[in-house]
Amino acid sequence: MFARVFLDHPAKVDESFFEHMLFALRFSALLFAAAGAALVHALIPCLFEKTASGIIAKLYARTHNRGR
């Protein structure tokens, strides 16, 4: 049960538990940054015009076909 919950998925993407945790935490921080940029852009359209979409594109590129 422990291995299934904590180790199986990280192993599928060739990472240890802690490597996967660090990757996921960085990913989460970048998503928060993208959300913040989108919120500011919604209020002041001339700011952060391409920031959120740029972050999302980079995250997609990092994760596309990961572990396949």
mmCIF file of the N, C-alpha and C atoms, coordinates in Angstrom:
data_MODEL
# 
_entry.id   MODEL 
# 
loop_
_atom_site.group_PDB 
_atom_site.id 
_atom_site.type_symbol 
_atom_site.label_atom_id 
_atom_site.label_alt_id 
_atom_site.label_comp_id 
_atom_site.label_asym_id 
_atom_site.label_entity_id 
_atom_site.label_seq_id 
_atom_site.pdbx_PDB_ins_code 
_atom_site.Cartn_x 
_atom_site.Cartn_y 
_atom_site.Cartn_z 
_atom_site.occupancy 
_atom_site.B_iso_or_equiv 
_atom_site.pdbx_formal_charge 
_atom_site.auth_seq_id 
_atom_site.auth_comp_id 
_atom_site.auth_asym_id 
_atom_site.auth_atom_id 
_atom_site.pdbx_PDB_model_num 
ATOM 1   N N  . MET A 1 1  ? 0.823  -1.196 0.000   1.00 0.00 ? 1  MET A N  1 
ATOM 2   C CA . MET A 1 1  ? 0.000  0.000  0.000   1.00 0.00 ? 1  MET A CA 1 
ATOM 3   C C  . MET A 1 1  ? 0.873  1.268  0.000   1.00 0.00 ? 1  MET A C  1 
ATOM 4   N N  . PHE A 1 2  ? 1.913  1.308  0.846   1.00 0.00 ? 2  PHE A N  1 
ATOM 5   C CA . PHE A 1 2  ? 2.809  2.470  0.923   1.00 0.00 ? 2  PHE A CA 1 
ATOM 6   C C  . PHE A 1 2  ? 3.435  2.748  -0.441  1.00 0.00 ? 2  PHE A C  1 
ATOM 7   N N  . ALA A 1 3  ? 3.964  1.700  -1.061  1.00 0.00 ? 3  ALA A N  1 
ATOM 8   C CA . ALA A 1 3  ? 4.615  1.871  -2.368  1.00 0.00 ? 3  ALA A CA 1 
ATOM 9   C C  . ALA A 1 3  ? 3.618  2.373  -3.405  1.00 0.00 ? 3  ALA A C  1 
ATOM 10  N N  . ARG A 1 4  ? 2.410  1.849  -3.390  1.00 0.00 ? 4  ARG A N  1 
ATOM 11  C CA . ARG A 1 4  ? 1.414  2.268  -4.369  1.00 0.00 ? 4  ARG A CA 1 
ATOM 12  C C  . ARG A 1 4  ? 1.073  3.749  -4.205  1.00 0.00 ? 4  ARG A C  1 
ATOM 13  N N  . VAL A 1 5  ? 0.956  4.199  -2.983  1.00 0.00 ? 5  VAL A N  1 
ATOM 14  C CA . VAL A 1 5  ? 0.550  5.579  -2.712  1.00 0.00 ? 5  VAL A CA 1 
ATOM 15  C C  . VAL A 1 5  ? 1.688  6.561  -2.964  1.00 0.00 ? 5  VAL A C  1 
ATOM 16  N N  . PHE A 1 6  ? 2.911  6.225  -2.536  1.00 0.00 ? 6  PHE A N  1 
ATOM 17  C CA . PHE A 1 6  ? 3.999  7.191  -2.548  1.00 0.00 ? 6  PHE A CA 1 
ATOM 18  C C  . PHE A 1 6  ? 5.084  6.954  -3.600  1.00 0.00 ? 6  PHE A C  1 
ATOM 19  N N  . LEU A 1 7  ? 5.225  5.759  -4.121  1.00 0.00 ? 7  LEU A N  1 
ATOM 20  C CA . LEU A 1 7  ? 6.381  5.462  -4.962  1.00 0.00 ? 7  LEU A CA 1 
ATOM 21  C C  . LEU A 1 7  ? 6.061  5.076  -6.403  1.00 0.00 ? 7  LEU A C  1 
ATOM 22  N N  . ASP A 1 8  ? 4.907  4.502  -6.656  1.00 0.00 ? 8  ASP A N  1 
ATOM 23  C CA . ASP A 1 8  ? 4.608  4.006  -8.003  1.00 0.00 ? 8  ASP A CA 1 
ATOM 24  C C  . ASP A 1 8  ? 4.603  5.115  -9.047  1.00 0.00 ? 8  ASP A C  1 
ATOM 25  N N  . HIS A 1 9  ? 3.883  6.183  -8.800  1.00 0.00 ? 9  HIS A N  1 
ATOM 26  C CA . HIS A 1 9  ? 3.817  7.249  -9.804  1.00 0.00 ? 9  HIS A CA 1 
ATOM 27  C C  . HIS A 1 9  ? 5.174  7.915  -10.045 1.00 0.00 ? 9  HIS A C  1 
ATOM 28  N N  . PRO A 1 10 ? 5.916  8.314  -9.015  1.00 0.00 ? 10 PRO A N  1 
ATOM 29  C CA . PRO A 1 10 ? 7.239  8.889  -9.293  1.00 0.00 ? 10 PRO A CA 1 
ATOM 30  C C  . PRO A 1 10 ? 8.133  7.946  -10.100 1.00 0.00 ? 10 PRO A C  1 
ATOM 31  N N  . ALA A 1 11 ? 8.048  6.662  -9.830  1.00 0.00 ? 11 ALA A N  1 
ATOM 32  C CA . ALA A 1 11 ? 8.855  5.696  -10.583 1.00 0.00 ? 11 ALA A CA 1 
ATOM 33  C C  . ALA A 1 11 ? 8.467  5.673  -12.060 1.00 0.00 ? 11 ALA A C  1 
ATOM 34  N N  . LYS A 1 12 ? 7.180  5.896  -12.349 1.00 0.00 ? 12 LYS A N  1 
ATOM 35  C CA . LYS A 1 12 ? 6.730  5.906  -13.746 1.00 0.00 ? 12 LYS A CA 1 
ATOM 36  C C  . LYS A 1 12 ? 7.369  7.031  -14.547 1.00 0.00 ? 12 LYS A C  1 
ATOM 37  N N  . VAL A 1 13 ? 7.754  8.106  -13.878 1.00 0.00 ? 13 VAL A N  1 
ATOM 38  C CA . VAL A 1 13 ? 8.409  9.228  -14.566 1.00 0.00 ? 13 VAL A CA 1 
ATOM 39  C C  . VAL A 1 13 ? 9.898  9.265  -14.230 1.00 0.00 ? 13 VAL A C  1 
ATOM 40  N N  . ASP A 1 14 ? 10.413 8.128  -13.768 1.00 0.00 ? 14 ASP A N  1 
ATOM 41  C CA . ASP A 1 14 ? 11.844 7.926  -13.500 1.00 0.00 ? 14 ASP A CA 1 
ATOM 42  C C  . ASP A 1 14 ? 12.387 8.925  -12.479 1.00 0.00 ? 14 ASP A C  1 
ATOM 43  N N  . GLU A 1 15 ? 11.664 9.089  -11.371 1.00 0.00 ? 15 GLU A N  1 
ATOM 44  C CA . GLU A 1 15 ? 12.093 9.977  -10.301 1.00 0.00 ? 15 GLU A CA 1 
ATOM 45  C C  . GLU A 1 15 ? 11.912 9.288  -8.956  1.00 0.00 ? 15 GLU A C  1 
ATOM 46  N N  . SER A 1 16 ? 12.690 9.746  -7.982  1.00 0.00 ? 16 SER A N  1 
ATOM 47  C CA . SER A 1 16 ? 12.460 9.299  -6.612  1.00 0.00 ? 16 SER A CA 1 
ATOM 48  C C  . SER A 1 16 ? 11.274 10.090 -6.063  1.00 0.00 ? 16 SER A C  1 
ATOM 49  N N  . PHE A 1 17 ? 10.821 9.715  -4.881  1.00 0.00 ? 17 PHE A N  1 
ATOM 50  C CA . PHE A 1 17 ? 9.721  10.437 -4.251  1.00 0.00 ? 17 PHE A CA 1 
ATOM 51  C C  . PHE A 1 17 ? 10.080 11.909 -4.075  1.00 0.00 ? 17 PHE A C  1 
ATOM 52  N N  . PHE A 1 18 ? 11.283 12.185 -3.565  1.00 0.00 ? 18 PHE A N  1 
ATOM 53  C CA . PHE A 1 18 ? 11.673 13.573 -3.285  1.00 0.00 ? 18 PHE A CA 1 
ATOM 54  C C  . PHE A 1 18 ? 11.929 14.370 -4.561  1.00 0.00 ? 18 PHE A C  1 
ATOM 55  N N  . GLU A 1 19 ? 12.470 13.739 -5.588  1.00 0.00 ? 19 GLU A N  1 
ATOM 56  C CA . GLU A 1 19 ? 12.623 14.429 -6.872  1.00 0.00 ? 19 GLU A CA 1 
ATOM 57  C C  . GLU A 1 19 ? 11.260 14.817 -7.424  1.00 0.00 ? 19 GLU A C  1 
ATOM 58  N N  . HIS A 1 20 ? 10.317 13.900 -7.329  1.00 0.00 ? 20 HIS A N  1 
ATOM 59  C CA . HIS A 1 20 ? 8.976  14.165 -7.829  1.00 0.00 ? 20 HIS A CA 1 
ATOM 60  C C  . HIS A 1 20 ? 8.281  15.248 -7.000  1.00 0.00 ? 20 HIS A C  1 
ATOM 61  N N  . MET A 1 21 ? 8.480  15.207 -5.691  1.00 0.00 ? 21 MET A N  1 
ATOM 62  C CA . MET A 1 21 ? 7.890  16.217 -4.825  1.00 0.00 ? 21 MET A CA 1 
ATOM 63  C C  . MET A 1 21 ? 8.434  17.603 -5.178  1.00 0.00 ? 21 MET A C  1 
ATOM 64  N N  . LEU A 1 22 ? 9.740  17.717 -5.392  1.00 0.00 ? 22 LEU A N  1 
ATOM 65  C CA . LEU A 1 22 ? 10.340 19.000 -5.742  1.00 0.00 ? 22 LEU A CA 1 
ATOM 66  C C  . LEU A 1 22 ? 9.819  19.497 -7.091  1.00 0.00 ? 22 LEU A C  1 
ATOM 67  N N  . PHE A 1 23 ? 9.727  18.593 -8.064  1.00 0.00 ? 23 PHE A N  1 
ATOM 68  C CA . PHE A 1 23 ? 9.185  18.958 -9.374  1.00 0.00 ? 23 PHE A CA 1 
ATOM 69  C C  . PHE A 1 23 ? 7.754  19.478 -9.233  1.00 0.00 ? 23 PHE A C  1 
ATOM 70  N N  . ALA A 1 24 ? 6.931  18.769 -8.474  1.00 0.00 ? 24 ALA A N  1 
ATOM 71  C CA . ALA A 1 24 ? 5.526  19.146 -8.311  1.00 0.00 ? 24 ALA A CA 1 
ATOM 72  C C  . ALA A 1 24 ? 5.387  20.473 -7.552  1.00 0.00 ? 24 ALA A C  1 
ATOM 73  N N  . LEU A 1 25 ? 6.243  20.707 -6.570  1.00 0.00 ? 25 LEU A N  1 
ATOM 74  C CA . LEU A 1 25 ? 6.194  21.973 -5.835  1.00 0.00 ? 25 LEU A CA 1 
ATOM 75  C C  . LEU A 1 25 ? 6.590  23.145 -6.741  1.00 0.00 ? 25 LEU A C  1 
ATOM 76  N N  . ARG A 1 26 ? 7.615  22.961 -7.557  1.00 0.00 ? 26 ARG A N  1 
ATOM 77  C CA . ARG A 1 26 ? 8.006  24.016 -8.508  1.00 0.00 ? 26 ARG A CA 1 
ATOM 78  C C  . ARG A 1 26 ? 6.885  24.264 -9.515  1.00 0.00 ? 26 ARG A C  1 
ATOM 79  N N  . PHE A 1 27 ? 6.289  23.183 -10.004 1.00 0.00 ? 27 PHE A N  1 
ATOM 80  C CA . PHE A 1 27 ? 5.188  23.282 -10.951 1.00 0.00 ? 27 PHE A CA 1 
ATOM 81  C C  . PHE A 1 27 ? 4.049  24.089 -10.330 1.00 0.00 ? 27 PHE A C  1 
ATOM 82  N N  . SER A 1 28 ? 3.713  23.767 -9.091  1.00 0.00 ? 28 SER A N  1 
ATOM 83  C CA . SER A 1 28 ? 2.647  24.471 -8.378  1.00 0.00 ? 28 SER A CA 1 
ATOM 84  C C  . SER A 1 28 ? 2.974  25.949 -8.215  1.00 0.00 ? 28 SER A C  1 
ATOM 85  N N  . ALA A 1 29 ? 4.211  26.267 -7.855  1.00 0.00 ? 29 ALA A N  1 
ATOM 86  C CA . ALA A 1 29 ? 4.611  27.666 -7.681  1.00 0.00 ? 29 ALA A CA 1 
ATOM 87  C C  . ALA A 1 29 ? 4.483  28.435 -8.999  1.00 0.00 ? 29 ALA A C  1 
ATOM 88  N N  . LEU A 1 30 ? 4.851  27.801 -10.096 1.00 0.00 ? 30 LEU A N  1 
ATOM 89  C CA . LEU A 1 30 ? 4.722  28.461 -11.395 1.00 0.00 ? 30 LEU A CA 1 
ATOM 90  C C  . LEU A 1 30 ? 3.258  28.648 -11.786 1.00 0.00 ? 30 LEU A C  1 
ATOM 91  N N  . LEU A 1 31 ? 2.407  27.701 -11.441 1.00 0.00 ? 31 LEU A N  1 
ATOM 92  C CA . LEU A 1 31 ? 0.977  27.865 -11.700 1.00 0.00 ? 31 LEU A CA 1 
ATOM 93  C C  . LEU A 1 31 ? 0.404  29.033 -10.901 1.00 0.00 ? 31 LEU A C  1 
ATOM 94  N N  . PHE A 1 32 ? 0.836  29.167 -9.653  1.00 0.00 ? 32 PHE A N  1 
ATOM 95  C CA . PHE A 1 32 ? 0.400  30.307 -8.840  1.00 0.00 ? 32 PHE A CA 1 
ATOM 96  C C  . PHE A 1 32 ? 0.879  31.617 -9.453  1.00 0.00 ? 32 PHE A C  1 
ATOM 97  N N  . ALA A 1 33 ? 2.118  31.634 -9.951  1.00 0.00 ? 33 ALA A N  1 
ATOM 98  C CA . ALA A 1 33 ? 2.649  32.844 -10.592 1.00 0.00 ? 33 ALA A CA 1 
ATOM 99  C C  . ALA A 1 33 ? 1.836  33.180 -11.840 1.00 0.00 ? 33 ALA A C  1 
ATOM 100 N N  . ALA A 1 34 ? 1.503  32.158 -12.629 1.00 0.00 ? 34 ALA A N  1 
ATOM 101 C CA . ALA A 1 34 ? 0.697  32.383 -13.830 1.00 0.00 ? 34 ALA A CA 1 
ATOM 102 C C  . ALA A 1 34 ? -0.684 32.921 -13.461 1.00 0.00 ? 34 ALA A C  1 
ATOM 103 N N  . ALA A 1 35 ? -1.271 32.365 -12.416 1.00 0.00 ? 35 ALA A N  1 
ATOM 104 C CA . ALA A 1 35 ? -2.583 32.841 -11.972 1.00 0.00 ? 35 ALA A CA 1 
ATOM 105 C C  . ALA A 1 35 ? -2.513 34.286 -11.505 1.00 0.00 ? 35 ALA A C  1 
ATOM 106 N N  . GLY A 1 36 ? -1.473 34.631 -10.785 1.00 0.00 ? 36 GLY A N  1 
ATOM 107 C CA . GLY A 1 36 ? -1.300 36.008 -10.334 1.00 0.00 ? 36 GLY A CA 1 
ATOM 108 C C  . GLY A 1 36 ? -1.133 36.973 -11.495 1.00 0.00 ? 36 GLY A C  1 
ATOM 109 N N  . ALA A 1 37 ? -0.321 36.573 -12.473 1.00 0.00 ? 37 ALA A N  1 
ATOM 110 C CA . ALA A 1 37 ? -0.126 37.418 -13.649 1.00 0.00 ? 37 ALA A CA 1 
ATOM 111 C C  . ALA A 1 37 ? -1.433 37.589 -14.414 1.00 0.00 ? 37 ALA A C  1 
ATOM 112 N N  . ALA A 1 38 ? -2.214 36.517 -14.532 1.00 0.00 ? 38 ALA A N  1 
ATOM 113 C CA . ALA A 1 38 ? -3.502 36.603 -15.225 1.00 0.00 ? 38 ALA A CA 1 
ATOM 114 C C  . ALA A 1 38 ? -4.476 37.510 -14.477 1.00 0.00 ? 38 ALA A C  1 
ATOM 115 N N  . LEU A 1 39 ? -4.452 37.448 -13.152 1.00 0.00 ? 39 LEU A N  1 
ATOM 116 C CA . LEU A 1 39 ? -5.328 38.306 -12.348 1.00 0.00 ? 39 LEU A CA 1 
ATOM 117 C C  . LEU A 1 39 ? -4.967 39.784 -12.532 1.00 0.00 ? 39 LEU A C  1 
ATOM 118 N N  . VAL A 1 40 ? -3.669 40.088 -12.469 1.00 0.00 ? 40 VAL A N  1 
ATOM 119 C CA . VAL A 1 40 ? -3.238 41.471 -12.675 1.00 0.00 ? 40 VAL A CA 1 
ATOM 120 C C  . VAL A 1 40 ? -3.587 41.921 -14.092 1.00 0.00 ? 40 VAL A C  1 
ATOM 121 N N  . HIS A 1 41 ? -3.370 41.049 -15.058 1.00 0.00 ? 41 HIS A N  1 
ATOM 122 C CA . HIS A 1 41 ? -3.683 41.372 -16.453 1.00 0.00 ? 41 HIS A CA 1 
ATOM 123 C C  . HIS A 1 41 ? -5.179 41.649 -16.633 1.00 0.00 ? 41 HIS A C  1 
ATOM 124 N N  . ALA A 1 42 ? -6.009 40.919 -15.917 1.00 0.00 ? 42 ALA A N  1 
ATOM 125 C CA . ALA A 1 42 ? -7.456 41.135 -16.018 1.00 0.00 ? 42 ALA A CA 1 
ATOM 126 C C  . ALA A 1 42 ? -7.838 42.532 -15.544 1.00 0.00 ? 42 ALA A C  1 
ATOM 127 N N  . LEU A 1 43 ? -7.134 43.018 -14.539 1.00 0.00 ? 43 LEU A N  1 
ATOM 128 C CA . LEU A 1 43 ? -7.438 44.332 -13.986 1.00 0.00 ? 43 LEU A CA 1 
ATOM 129 C C  . LEU A 1 43 ? -6.753 45.469 -14.745 1.00 0.00 ? 43 LEU A C  1 
ATOM 130 N N  . ILE A 1 44 ? -5.520 45.206 -15.197 1.00 0.00 ? 44 ILE A N  1 
ATOM 131 C CA . ILE A 1 44 ? -4.738 46.219 -15.919 1.00 0.00 ? 44 ILE A CA 1 
ATOM 132 C C  . ILE A 1 44 ? -4.186 45.547 -17.185 1.00 0.00 ? 44 ILE A C  1 
ATOM 133 N N  . PRO A 1 45 ? -4.942 45.571 -18.273 1.00 0.00 ? 45 PRO A N  1 
ATOM 134 C CA . PRO A 1 45 ? -4.618 44.786 -19.460 1.00 0.00 ? 45 PRO A CA 1 
ATOM 135 C C  . PRO A 1 45 ? -3.243 45.039 -20.083 1.00 0.00 ? 45 PRO A C  1 
ATOM 136 N N  . CYS A 1 46 ? -2.642 46.190 -19.840 1.00 0.00 ? 46 CYS A N  1 
ATOM 137 C CA . CYS A 1 46 ? -1.339 46.442 -20.457 1.00 0.00 ? 46 CYS A CA 1 
ATOM 138 C C  . CYS A 1 46 ? -0.198 45.754 -19.698 1.00 0.00 ? 46 CYS A C  1 
ATOM 139 N N  . LEU A 1 47 ? -0.481 45.165 -18.536 1.00 0.00 ? 47 LEU A N  1 
ATOM 140 C CA . LEU A 1 47 ? 0.541  44.464 -17.760 1.00 0.00 ? 47 LEU A CA 1 
ATOM 141 C C  . LEU A 1 47 ? 0.446  42.952 -17.978 1.00 0.00 ? 47 LEU A C  1 
ATOM 142 N N  . PHE A 1 48 ? 1.583  42.304 -17.997 1.00 0.00 ? 48 PHE A N  1 
ATOM 143 C CA . PHE A 1 48 ? 1.677  40.840 -18.087 1.00 0.00 ? 48 PHE A CA 1 
ATOM 144 C C  . PHE A 1 48 ? 0.881  40.273 -19.266 1.00 0.00 ? 48 PHE A C  1 
ATOM 145 N N  . GLU A 1 49 ? 1.020  40.893 -20.417 1.00 0.00 ? 49 GLU A N  1 
ATOM 146 C CA . GLU A 1 49 ? 0.225  40.502 -21.580 1.00 0.00 ? 49 GLU A CA 1 
ATOM 147 C C  . GLU A 1 49 ? 0.442  39.060 -22.016 1.00 0.00 ? 49 GLU A C  1 
ATOM 148 N N  . LYS A 1 50 ? 1.666  38.563 -21.885 1.00 0.00 ? 50 LYS A N  1 
ATOM 149 C CA . LYS A 1 50 ? 1.951  37.198 -22.339 1.00 0.00 ? 50 LYS A CA 1 
ATOM 150 C C  . LYS A 1 50 ? 2.556  36.329 -21.248 1.00 0.00 ? 50 LYS A C  1 
ATOM 151 N N  . THR A 1 51 ? 2.606  36.834 -20.041 1.00 0.00 ? 51 THR A N  1 
ATOM 152 C CA . THR A 1 51 ? 3.277  36.120 -18.956 1.00 0.00 ? 51 THR A CA 1 
ATOM 153 C C  . THR A 1 51 ? 2.597  34.794 -18.622 1.00 0.00 ? 51 THR A C  1 
ATOM 154 N N  . ALA A 1 52 ? 1.312  34.817 -18.363 1.00 0.00 ? 52 ALA A N  1 
ATOM 155 C CA . ALA A 1 52 ? 0.606  33.591 -17.966 1.00 0.00 ? 52 ALA A CA 1 
ATOM 156 C C  . ALA A 1 52 ? 0.666  32.541 -19.066 1.00 0.00 ? 52 ALA A C  1 
ATOM 157 N N  . SER A 1 53 ? 0.404  32.933 -20.290 1.00 0.00 ? 53 SER A N  1 
ATOM 158 C CA . SER A 1 53 ? 0.431  31.953 -21.386 1.00 0.00 ? 53 SER A CA 1 
ATOM 159 C C  . SER A 1 53 ? 1.842  31.427 -21.614 1.00 0.00 ? 53 SER A C  1 
ATOM 160 N N  . GLY A 1 54 ? 2.850  32.264 -21.411 1.00 0.00 ? 54 GLY A N  1 
ATOM 161 C CA . GLY A 1 54 ? 4.234  31.814 -21.544 1.00 0.00 ? 54 GLY A CA 1 
ATOM 162 C C  . GLY A 1 54 ? 4.602  30.782 -20.494 1.00 0.00 ? 54 GLY A C  1 
ATOM 163 N N  . ILE A 1 55 ? 4.184  31.020 -19.260 1.00 0.00 ? 55 ILE A N  1 
ATOM 164 C CA . ILE A 1 55 ? 4.442  30.060 -18.179 1.00 0.00 ? 55 ILE A CA 1 
ATOM 165 C C  . ILE A 1 55 ? 3.744  28.737 -18.471 1.00 0.00 ? 55 ILE A C  1 
ATOM 166 N N  . ILE A 1 56 ? 2.491  28.806 -18.883 1.00 0.00 ? 56 ILE A N  1 
ATOM 167 C CA . ILE A 1 56 ? 1.732  27.584 -19.179 1.00 0.00 ? 56 ILE A CA 1 
ATOM 168 C C  . ILE A 1 56 ? 2.380  26.808 -20.326 1.00 0.00 ? 56 ILE A C  1 
ATOM 169 N N  . ALA A 1 57 ? 2.833  27.507 -21.350 1.00 0.00 ? 57 ALA A N  1 
ATOM 170 C CA . ALA A 1 57 ? 3.497  26.838 -22.480 1.00 0.00 ? 57 ALA A CA 1 
ATOM 171 C C  . ALA A 1 57 ? 4.775  26.130 -22.027 1.00 0.00 ? 57 ALA A C  1 
ATOM 172 N N  . LYS A 1 58 ? 5.555  26.778 -21.152 1.00 0.00 ? 58 LYS A N  1 
ATOM 173 C CA . LYS A 1 58 ? 6.776  26.150 -20.647 1.00 0.00 ? 58 LYS A CA 1 
ATOM 174 C C  . LYS A 1 58 ? 6.459  24.929 -19.795 1.00 0.00 ? 58 LYS A C  1 
ATOM 175 N N  . LEU A 1 59 ? 5.430  25.029 -18.958 1.00 0.00 ? 59 LEU A N  1 
ATOM 176 C CA . LEU A 1 59 ? 5.046  23.881 -18.140 1.00 0.00 ? 59 LEU A CA 1 
ATOM 177 C C  . LEU A 1 59 ? 4.570  22.718 -19.005 1.00 0.00 ? 59 LEU A C  1 
ATOM 178 N N  . TYR A 1 60 ? 3.800  23.031 -20.036 1.00 0.00 ? 60 TYR A N  1 
ATOM 179 C CA . TYR A 1 60 ? 3.339  21.981 -20.943 1.00 0.00 ? 60 TYR A CA 1 
ATOM 180 C C  . TYR A 1 60 ? 4.527  21.297 -21.618 1.00 0.00 ? 60 TYR A C  1 
ATOM 181 N N  . ALA A 1 61 ? 5.490  22.095 -22.077 1.00 0.00 ? 61 ALA A N  1 
ATOM 182 C CA . ALA A 1 61 ? 6.662  21.524 -22.747 1.00 0.00 ? 61 ALA A CA 1 
ATOM 183 C C  . ALA A 1 61 ? 7.452  20.620 -21.804 1.00 0.00 ? 61 ALA A C  1 
ATOM 184 N N  . ARG A 1 62 ? 7.524  20.986 -20.539 1.00 0.00 ? 62 ARG A N  1 
ATOM 185 C CA . ARG A 1 62 ? 8.256  20.175 -19.562 1.00 0.00 ? 62 ARG A CA 1 
ATOM 186 C C  . ARG A 1 62 ? 7.557  18.858 -19.254 1.00 0.00 ? 62 ARG A C  1 
ATOM 187 N N  . THR A 1 63 ? 6.240  18.843 -19.346 1.00 0.00 ? 63 THR A N  1 
ATOM 188 C CA . THR A 1 63 ? 5.499  17.646 -18.936 1.00 0.00 ? 63 THR A CA 1 
ATOM 189 C C  . THR A 1 63 ? 4.991  16.797 -20.086 1.00 0.00 ? 63 THR A C  1 
ATOM 190 N N  . HIS A 1 64 ? 4.975  17.333 -21.295 1.00 0.00 ? 64 HIS A N  1 
ATOM 191 C CA . HIS A 1 64 ? 4.440  16.594 -22.444 1.00 0.00 ? 64 HIS A CA 1 
ATOM 192 C C  . HIS A 1 64 ? 5.293  15.351 -22.688 1.00 0.00 ? 64 HIS A C  1 
ATOM 193 N N  . ASN A 1 65 ? 4.644  14.220 -22.778 1.00 0.00 ? 65 ASN A N  1 
ATOM 194 C CA . ASN A 1 65 ? 5.293  12.916 -22.993 1.00 0.00 ? 65 ASN A CA 1 
ATOM 195 C C  . ASN A 1 65 ? 6.232  12.510 -21.874 1.00 0.00 ? 65 ASN A C  1 
ATOM 196 N N  . ARG A 1 66 ? 6.094  13.096 -20.710 1.00 0.00 ? 66 ARG A N  1 
ATOM 197 C CA . ARG A 1 66 ? 6.935  12.751 -19.570 1.00 0.00 ? 66 ARG A CA 1 
ATOM 198 C C  . ARG A 1 66 ? 6.564  11.357 -19.082 1.00 0.00 ? 66 ARG A C  1 
ATOM 199 N N  . GLY A 1 67 ? 7.579  10.531 -18.918 1.00 0.00 ? 67 GLY A N  1 
ATOM 200 C CA . GLY A 1 67 ? 7.355  9.189  -18.392 1.00 0.00 ? 67 GLY A CA 1 
ATOM 201 C C  . GLY A 1 67 ? 6.850  8.192  -19.418 1.00 0.00 ? 67 GLY A C  1 
ATOM 202 N N  . ARG A 1 68 ? 6.887  8.567  -20.684 1.00 0.00 ? 68 ARG A N  1 
ATOM 203 C CA . ARG A 1 68 ? 6.418  7.615  -21.711 1.00 0.00 ? 68 ARG A CA 1 
ATOM 204 C C  . ARG A 1 68 ? 7.580  6.910  -22.337 1.00 0.00 ? 68 ARG A C  1 
# 
